[in-house]
Amino acid sequence: MRTPKTQVFSKEQNIADKFESVKAQLNSGQPFVLKPAFTRFANEVIISSSGRYEPFDIKAFAGGRDLVYQQFLPGRQINTFALAHEGKLLFNVAYHGDWTAGKGASIHFAPVDHAGCREWIETFVAKTNFSGQISFDFIQEARTGQVRPIECNPRVTSGVHLLAEIPEVYDAYVHKTPVDLSFDRLKAAQVRLAMVTFGILPNLRKPRKLAKFAWQFASARDVVLDTSDPRPFFYQFYIYQHFMRRALLKRVPLQHVAIEDMVWNDDVLCMQPVTELEARGA
């Protein structure tokens, strides 16, 4: 399985050697991606498609964390979400996330039919006898058309939005039965409020991009709005203004405060026993 050249700089390494190694990689002139080992929404990810970069404080950037240096692959990203049981693929969806909040948080999910991604995932889960949810991000190389994995998330990801109208997914989770996910059953989805914020405002002076946005915005369903249960749609405006206020007070991007309650950076988790009275809130 071909993957981009990747190197991990561990926080346990000698700190001086670690930074010298990273600087040597950055000064190589090769296109690269540099990021903390634990990151969300592509926060703090440095991407240089030319191999050049603006000088920065590498020691402050690392901050005692593991760093990942990876070869940059030119091409289009394809995201996937799959479920497997004992090495057998039960379903898989692939999609383009061309519209994002920031660098990497997809807010529009356009299904794509890509046999190469499915075959790669089938091979992986079979060879590892994998069970559970698993998501891969691929780059389809511009030069060869081949797909190469750049990231793996062994959990549910936004691809699940494409399955909202596929009832057989229940059987895949509960009874471990494969689902026939033909491409024509998958419909584009979006987080509409986020699309307005991150799609329209940054592109007001880009008519071509706005035209593309208008077509994709009109043809995708909103993942939050459900006419049989409309309250979450209206509650999201309250949550959104809460995030806006916190972002302004802390002077950080909106994406940072949106994930404050789910961030984990390899921290030690201290599990304390909970008494019955504490569980009841006494």
Buried (B, 14 or more C-beta within 10 A) or exposed (E): EEEBEEEEBEBEBEEEEBBEBBEEBBEEEEBBBBBBBBBBBBBBBBBBEEEEEEEEEBEEBBEEBBBBBBBBBEBEBBBBBBBBBEBBBBBBBBBBBBBBBBBBBBBBBBBBEBEBBBEBBBEBBBEEEBBEBBBBBBBBBEEEEBBBBBBEBEEEBBBBBBBEEBEBBEEBBEEBEBBEBEEEBBBBBBBBBBBEBBBEEEBEEEEEBBEBBEEBBEEBBBBBBEEEEEEEBEEBEEEBEEBEEBBEEEEEEBBBBBEEEEEEEEEEEEEEEEEEEEEEEE
